[in-house]
């Protein structure tokens, strides 16, 4: 009986460990940054080439309402990020400080902006952190789960709004590429169309995807993409963003 109980205990512990491991795997998978999810899905389609991309985090900082508080925050940020090149620009509408750094090895450009302006007779301060790239490298996934998240924790008081956007091209010049790829992208992102614009050489879709958790409207819009072709035989360009597109298209 003792041996039997011992075997059962070993089996239960083993099952418990499996549940924990599976649970952790699920948590890690669900906690992937939106940009990493977008890239991973787009790369599965051999007809799509990823080009420029951007991730922008933005928050209203209600603790900065005076110029003294603004100056204090800028000074603290300069100390924290000495590798950034800082620039100041003040005018009648408010105060602005912007910092920029480019990593030659990774090809990433990071920028920090802090702006205080007057809105409805009150001073409002925006803090914006953005990362841009010209192409997607494998190492970028690790950057967004470590460095990017650390920056967000340091720069923002609460939970900022994060906008992820990717430009690219489609290696298919068929007449029906707009309609075909629109359906492909909706399926790829497990998305339901909310509203759309369809023209001869242009399609724009606003949708809700079950893959992303940051809705923008009461309709739960959290994904946008656009497709544009210059004409018959020309390459078609696409842009996709969550919760909305931040690039011009």
C-alpha angles and dihedrals in degrees: 000000000000092000091048092051090047091053091048091050090050090050093049092049089049091052091047092053091049091052091050092048093048090046092051091049090052092049092050092048093049093046094059111128114255092245090057091049091049094049093045092054096043092050090060090068109076090200093064125083117193117221130161118008138179140190117197127186119193136181139168109236107209093183093072112072104132133058090243091057090046092052091047091053094047091050091051092049092050090055092046095048108032092156090068122088108233129210131181129208123176125177141155092286095056146281130308136184123183131186130192137186132174124202110212093196097051099028090228124142117204125192135183122197128184116183132175117194137162117258122174091345093307131102113244123189123205123195116198129182119185136181121195136184138180094218137004119262125190091240090062092078091061091046092058095048093048121015097028093049091048090052091050092050091050099043103042133060097206135004110313126211109256123206120193120191136176133189124199148138137254120230093216126090099181116138090242097050095111095056094038096049092043089061091042092054094047089052093043093055095038086237137163116214115241101174137349147185119214124190133160096270101013139061128180124186131190112193149158116246125194088215097069128058105197109091120192102195139025087263086063094244106180105149136054132176136172134197125199132178126185094215147300112337094009124120117264119230125208137194125191130183143170127249086355138343114270097181123084112252 
